């Protein structure tokens, strides 16, 4: 039996990214960072170091694809540049990498429905979906499967879990349907 490989999911920003390393077999977060510097992530993708959380594995890399939806500005362009750097670093390292639109992730998690758990924004609905699908954060003394996930790392975890849970999302991203 082949164990599923870890998924490194990245919610990109112009300077820092939310990132989560998710173990689909154990259904738990192995590592999360709410503000990982883009340059640091690129460096660790290109040349993993012993302190890299995914050292010794070849994670599947998922990066949220930037879409403007009619809005633009320097932050959007800088985030697009960061996505390109991250994507190229993963490819250069020989890793499988996919760009996934956020809209597809939110839909795959059911966070776009009016009756979805959580608050009124897709971000809070993604967090509610992660707590329901993966489990609680827990405490330092008794960490739960989402322990250490905060801020933008929730959106990265949502990307990883949506990919793991949704065959339809995987086919769509790969251009198969």
Phi and psi restraints in degrees (value plus and minus 20) as a CYANA .aco file:
   2 UNK   PHI    -109.9   -69.9
   2 UNK   PSI     107.3   147.3
   3 UNK   PHI     -97.2   -57.2
   3 UNK   PSI     122.3   162.3
   4 UNK   PHI     -85.2   -45.2
   4 UNK   PSI     122.8   162.8
   5 UNK   PHI    -100.8   -60.8
   5 UNK   PSI     137.2   177.2
   6 UNK   PHI     -86.9   -46.9
   6 UNK   PSI     135.5   175.5
   7 UNK   PHI    -133.1   -93.1
   7 UNK   PSI     102.0   142.0
   8 UNK   PHI    -118.4   -78.4
   8 UNK   PSI      90.4   130.4
   9 UNK   PHI    -128.7   -88.7
   9 UNK   PSI     119.4   159.4
  10 UNK   PHI    -149.2  -109.2
  10 UNK   PSI     106.0   146.0
  11 UNK   PHI    -119.9   -79.9
  11 UNK   PSI      79.0   119.0
  12 UNK   PHI     -95.1   -55.1
  12 UNK   PSI     131.8   171.8
  13 UNK   PHI    -157.1  -117.1
  13 UNK   PSI     153.1   193.1
  14 UNK   PHI     -85.4   -45.4
  14 UNK   PSI     -52.7   -12.7
  15 UNK   PHI    -142.3  -102.3
  15 UNK   PSI     -55.8   -15.8
  16 UNK   PHI    -150.8  -110.8
  16 UNK   PSI     141.6   181.6
  17 UNK   PHI    -152.0  -112.0
  17 UNK   PSI     128.7   168.7
  18 UNK   PHI    -100.3   -60.3
  18 UNK   PSI     116.2   156.2
  19 UNK   PHI    -161.4  -121.4
  19 UNK   PSI     126.2   166.2
  20 UNK   PHI    -165.0  -125.0
  20 UNK   PSI     114.9   154.9
  21 UNK   PHI    -123.7   -83.7
  21 UNK   PSI      94.6   134.6
  22 UNK   PHI    -133.4   -93.4
  22 UNK   PSI     113.9   153.9
  23 UNK   PHI    -119.4   -79.4
  23 UNK   PSI      83.7   123.7
  24 UNK   PHI     -87.0   -47.0
  24 UNK   PSI     -47.8    -7.8
  25 UNK   PHI     -87.2   -47.2
  25 UNK   PSI     -66.7   -26.7
  26 UNK   PHI    -107.6   -67.6
  26 UNK   PSI     -29.7    10.3
  27 UNK   PHI      30.2    70.2
  27 UNK   PSI      38.2    78.2
  28 UNK   PHI    -172.2  -132.2
  28 UNK   PSI     138.1   178.1
  29 UNK   PHI    -103.3   -63.3
  29 UNK   PSI     108.7   148.7
  30 UNK   PHI    -110.8   -70.8
  30 UNK   PSI     -49.4    -9.4
  31 UNK   PHI    -182.7  -142.7
  31 UNK   PSI     125.3   165.3
  32 UNK   PHI    -167.4  -127.4
  32 UNK   PSI     128.1   168.1
  33 UNK   PHI    -163.1  -123.1
  33 UNK   PSI     104.4   144.4
  34 UNK   PHI     -98.4   -58.4
  34 UNK   PSI     -36.5     3.5
  35 UNK   PHI    -169.8  -129.8
  35 UNK   PSI      40.9    80.9
  36 UNK   PHI     -96.1   -56.1
  36 UNK   PSI     105.8   145.8
  37 UNK   PHI     -81.3   -41.3
  37 UNK   PSI     117.2   157.2
  38 UNK   PHI     -74.7   -34.7
  38 UNK   PSI     -66.9   -26.9
  39 UNK   PHI     -80.8   -40.8
  39 UNK   PSI     -58.8   -18.8
  40 UNK   PHI     -87.3   -47.3
  40 UNK   PSI     -64.3   -24.3
  41 UNK   PHI     -81.7   -41.7
  41 UNK   PSI     -63.4   -23.4
  42 UNK   PHI     -80.0   -40.0
  42 UNK   PSI     -64.6   -24.6
  43 UNK   PHI     -81.4   -41.4
  43 UNK   PSI     -64.7   -24.7
  44 UNK   PHI     -92.1   -52.1
  44 UNK   PSI     -47.5    -7.5
  45 UNK   PHI     -91.1   -51.1
  45 UNK   PSI     -63.9   -23.9
  46 UNK   PHI     -90.5   -50.5
  46 UNK   PSI     -67.5   -27.5
  47 UNK   PHI    -155.1  -115.1
  47 UNK   PSI      69.2   109.2
  48 UNK   PHI     -79.6   -39.6
  48 UNK   PSI     120.7   160.7
  49 UNK   PHI    -127.8   -87.8
  49 UNK   PSI     140.4   180.4
  50 UNK   PHI     -76.8   -36.8
  50 UNK   PSI     -46.7    -6.7
  51 UNK   PHI    -105.3   -65.3
  51 UNK   PSI     -22.0    18.0
  52 UNK   PHI     -89.1   -49.1
  52 UNK   PSI     109.8   149.8
  53 UNK   PHI     -77.5   -37.5
  53 UNK   PSI     -47.8    -7.8
  54 UNK   PHI    -122.8   -82.8
  54 UNK   PSI       1.2    41.2
  55 UNK   PHI     -73.0   -33.0
  55 UNK   PSI     112.3   152.3
  56 UNK   PHI      66.3   106.3
  56 UNK   PSI     -24.1    15.9
  57 UNK   PHI    -143.0  -103.0
  57 UNK   PSI     144.2   184.2
  58 UNK   PHI    -133.7   -93.7
  58 UNK   PSI      65.7   105.7
  59 UNK   PHI     -88.5   -48.5
  59 UNK   PSI     133.4   173.4
  60 UNK   PHI     -95.5   -55.5
  60 UNK   PSI     110.8   150.8
  61 UNK   PHI    -126.3   -86.3
  61 UNK   PSI     105.6   145.6
  62 UNK   PHI    -139.5   -99.5
  62 UNK   PSI     109.9   149.9
  63 UNK   PHI    -144.7  -104.7
  63 UNK   PSI     110.0   150.0
  64 UNK   PHI     -85.6   -45.6
  64 UNK   PSI     107.2   147.2
  65 UNK   PHI    -100.2   -60.2
  65 UNK   PSI     115.7   155.7
  66 UNK   PHI    -101.6   -61.6
  66 UNK   PSI     113.3   153.3
  67 UNK   PHI    -149.9  -109.9
  67 UNK   PSI     123.3   163.3
  68 UNK   PHI    -108.1   -68.1
  68 UNK   PSI     -53.6   -13.6
  69 UNK   PHI      28.5    68.5
  69 UNK   PSI      20.2    60.2
  70 UNK   PHI      68.2   108.2
  70 UNK   PSI     -27.0    13.0
  71 UNK   PHI    -125.0   -85.0
  71 UNK   PSI     123.9   163.9
  72 UNK   PHI    -171.6  -131.6
  72 UNK   PSI     149.2   189.2
  73 UNK   PHI     143.5   183.5
  73 UNK   PSI     158.9   198.9
  74 UNK   PHI     -78.7   -38.7
  74 UNK   PSI     -60.9   -20.9
  75 UNK   PHI     -80.8   -40.8
  75 UNK   PSI     -62.3   -22.3
  76 UNK   PHI     -83.8   -43.8
  76 UNK   PSI     -64.2   -24.2
  77 UNK   PHI     -85.8   -45.8
  77 UNK   PSI     -61.8   -21.8
  78 UNK   PHI     -85.7   -45.7
  78 UNK   PSI     -56.9   -16.9
  79 UNK   PHI     -85.9   -45.9
  79 UNK   PSI     -60.0   -20.0
  80 UNK   PHI     -80.6   -40.6
  80 UNK   PSI     -59.9   -19.9
  81 UNK   PHI     -84.3   -44.3
  81 UNK   PSI     -60.6   -20.6
  82 UNK   PHI     -83.5   -43.5
  82 UNK   PSI     -61.0   -21.0
  83 UNK   PHI     -79.2   -39.2
  83 UNK   PSI     -65.0   -25.0
  84 UNK   PHI     -80.8   -40.8
  84 UNK   PSI     -62.9   -22.9
  85 UNK   PHI     -83.2   -43.2
  85 UNK   PSI     -65.3   -25.3
  86 UNK   PHI     -84.0   -44.0
  86 UNK   PSI     -64.5   -24.5
  87 UNK   PHI     -81.0   -41.0
  87 UNK   PSI     -67.7   -27.7
  88 UNK   PHI     -85.0   -45.0
  88 UNK   PSI     -58.3   -18.3
  89 UNK   PHI     -82.6   -42.6
  89 UNK   PSI     -62.5   -22.5
  90 UNK   PHI     -86.4   -46.4
  90 UNK   PSI     -63.7   -23.7
  91 UNK   PHI     -81.8   -41.8
  91 UNK   PSI     -64.5   -24.5
  92 UNK   PHI     -83.5   -43.5
  92 UNK   PSI     -47.9    -7.9
  93 UNK   PHI    -103.8   -63.8
  93 UNK   PSI     -20.8    19.2
  94 UNK   PHI      59.2    99.2
  94 UNK   PSI      -1.2    38.8
  95 UNK   PHI    -111.2   -71.2
  95 UNK   PSI     129.4   169.4
  96 UNK   PHI     -94.8   -54.8
  96 UNK   PSI     109.2   149.2
  97 UNK   PHI    -157.8  -117.8
  97 UNK   PSI     121.4   161.4
  98 UNK   PHI    -154.3  -114.3
  98 UNK   PSI     124.0   164.0
  99 UNK   PHI    -118.9   -78.9
  99 UNK   PSI     106.6   146.6
 100 UNK   PHI    -145.4  -105.4
 100 UNK   PSI     100.9   140.9
 101 UNK   PHI     -84.2   -44.2
 101 UNK   PSI     117.3   157.3
 102 UNK   PHI     -76.9   -36.9
 102 UNK   PSI     -59.1   -19.1
 103 UNK   PHI     -76.0   -36.0
 103 UNK   PSI     -58.6   -18.6
 104 UNK   PHI     -89.2   -49.2
 104 UNK   PSI     -57.4   -17.4
 105 UNK   PHI     -85.0   -45.0
 105 UNK   PSI     -68.5   -28.5
 106 UNK   PHI     -79.6   -39.6
 106 UNK   PSI     -61.8   -21.8
 107 UNK   PHI     -86.6   -46.6
 107 UNK   PSI     -63.9   -23.9
 108 UNK   PHI     -81.9   -41.9
 108 UNK   PSI     -52.4   -12.4
 109 UNK   PHI    -104.8   -64.8
 109 UNK   PSI     -26.1    13.9
 110 UNK   PHI      54.5    94.5
 110 UNK   PSI      -5.5    34.5
 111 UNK   PHI    -102.8   -62.8
 111 UNK   PSI     -19.5    20.5
 112 UNK   PHI    -114.6   -74.6
 112 UNK   PSI     -27.7    12.3
 113 UNK   PHI     -99.0   -59.0
 113 UNK   PSI     129.2   169.2
 114 UNK   PHI     -85.7   -45.7
 114 UNK   PSI     -48.8    -8.8
 115 UNK   PHI    -112.7   -72.7
 115 UNK   PSI     -12.2    27.8
 116 UNK   PHI     -85.0   -45.0
 116 UNK   PSI     128.0   168.0
 117 UNK   PHI     -86.3   -46.3
 117 UNK   PSI     136.7   176.7
 118 UNK   PHI      85.3   125.3
 118 UNK   PSI    -188.1  -148.1
 119 UNK   PHI    -100.1   -60.1
 119 UNK   PSI    -172.7  -132.7
 120 UNK   PHI    -111.4   -71.4
 120 UNK   PSI     -38.7     1.3
 121 UNK   PHI    -116.3   -76.3
 121 UNK   PSI     130.3   170.3
 122 UNK   PHI     -76.4   -36.4
 122 UNK   PSI     -55.0   -15.0
 123 UNK   PHI     -78.7   -38.7
 123 UNK   PSI     -68.1   -28.1
 124 UNK   PHI     -89.4   -49.4
 124 UNK   PSI     -50.7   -10.7
 125 UNK   PHI     -91.0   -51.0
 125 UNK   PSI     -54.7   -14.7
 126 UNK   PHI     -84.8   -44.8
 126 UNK   PSI     -64.0   -24.0
 127 UNK   PHI     -80.4   -40.4
 127 UNK   PSI     -65.5   -25.5
 128 UNK   PHI     -81.7   -41.7
 128 UNK   PSI     -59.8   -19.8
 129 UNK   PHI     -84.8   -44.8
 129 UNK   PSI     -58.4   -18.4
 130 UNK   PHI     -86.0   -46.0
 130 UNK   PSI     -61.9   -21.9
 131 UNK   PHI     -84.6   -44.6
 131 UNK   PSI     -56.1   -16.1
 132 UNK   PHI     -94.9   -54.9
 132 UNK   PSI     -60.5   -20.5
 133 UNK   PHI    -103.6   -63.6
 133 UNK   PSI     -60.3   -20.3
 134 UNK   PHI    -118.5   -78.5
 134 UNK   PSI     -65.6   -25.6
 135 UNK   PHI     113.2   153.2
 135 UNK   PSI     157.0   197.0
 136 UNK   PHI     -94.5   -54.5
 136 UNK   PSI     144.8   184.8
 137 UNK   PHI     -91.3   -51.3
 137 UNK   PSI     -58.9   -18.9
 138 UNK   PHI      57.6    97.6
 138 UNK   PSI    -179.0  -139.0
 139 UNK   PHI    -147.1  -107.1
 139 UNK   PSI     153.3   193.3
 140 UNK   PHI     -81.1   -41.1
 140 UNK   PSI     -59.3   -19.3
 141 UNK   PHI     -92.6   -52.6
 141 UNK   PSI     -51.1   -11.1
 142 UNK   PHI    -157.4  -117.4
 142 UNK   PSI      55.7    95.7
 143 UNK   PHI     -84.5   -44.5
 143 UNK   PSI     117.7   157.7
 144 UNK   PHI    -111.2   -71.2
 144 UNK   PSI    -198.6  -158.6
 145 UNK   PHI     -87.0   -47.0
 145 UNK   PSI     -38.1     1.9
 146 UNK   PHI    -131.9   -91.9
 146 UNK   PSI       1.1    41.1
 147 UNK   PHI     -79.4   -39.4
 147 UNK   PSI     114.5   154.5
 148 UNK   PHI      72.1   112.1
 148 UNK   PSI     -26.0    14.0
 149 UNK   PHI    -106.8   -66.8
 149 UNK   PSI     104.7   144.7
 150 UNK   PHI    -163.8  -123.8
 150 UNK   PSI     143.3   183.3
 151 UNK   PHI      26.1    66.1
 151 UNK   PSI    -146.4  -106.4
 152 UNK   PHI     -88.6   -48.6
 152 UNK   PSI     -36.4     3.6
 153 UNK   PHI     -86.2   -46.2
 153 UNK   PSI     -45.8    -5.8
 154 UNK   PHI     -82.0   -42.0
 154 UNK   PSI     -62.1   -22.1
 155 UNK   PHI     -88.0   -48.0
 155 UNK   PSI     -56.1   -16.1
 156 UNK   PHI     -84.7   -44.7
 156 UNK   PSI     -63.7   -23.7
 157 UNK   PHI     -81.9   -41.9
 157 UNK   PSI     -60.3   -20.3
 158 UNK   PHI     -77.7   -37.7
 158 UNK   PSI     -60.2   -20.2
 159 UNK   PHI     -81.5   -41.5
 159 UNK   PSI     -67.2   -27.2
 160 UNK   PHI     -83.4   -43.4
 160 UNK   PSI     -65.4   -25.4
 161 UNK   PHI     -89.9   -49.9
 161 UNK   PSI     -59.8   -19.8
 162 UNK   PHI     -80.0   -40.0
 162 UNK   PSI     -62.0   -22.0
 163 UNK   PHI     -83.4   -43.4
 163 UNK   PSI     -66.2   -26.2
 164 UNK   PHI     -85.3   -45.3
 164 UNK   PSI     -57.7   -17.7
 165 UNK   PHI    -106.7   -66.7
 165 UNK   PSI     -42.6    -2.6
 166 UNK   PHI    -136.8   -96.8
 166 UNK   PSI      82.9   122.9
 167 UNK   PHI     -82.5   -42.5
 167 UNK   PSI     -56.7   -16.7
 168 UNK   PHI     -82.0   -42.0
 168 UNK   PSI     -61.1   -21.1
 169 UNK   PHI     -83.9   -43.9
 169 UNK   PSI     -64.9   -24.9
 170 UNK   PHI     -80.8   -40.8
 170 UNK   PSI     -64.2   -24.2
 171 UNK   PHI     -83.3   -43.3
 171 UNK   PSI     -62.1   -22.1
 172 UNK   PHI     -84.7   -44.7
 172 UNK   PSI     -64.6   -24.6
 173 UNK   PHI     -84.0   -44.0
 173 UNK   PSI     -56.7   -16.7
 174 UNK   PHI     -99.9   -59.9
 174 UNK   PSI     -21.1    18.9
 175 UNK   PHI      57.8    97.8
 175 UNK   PSI       3.6    43.6
 176 UNK   PHI    -120.0   -80.0
 176 UNK   PSI     -16.1    23.9
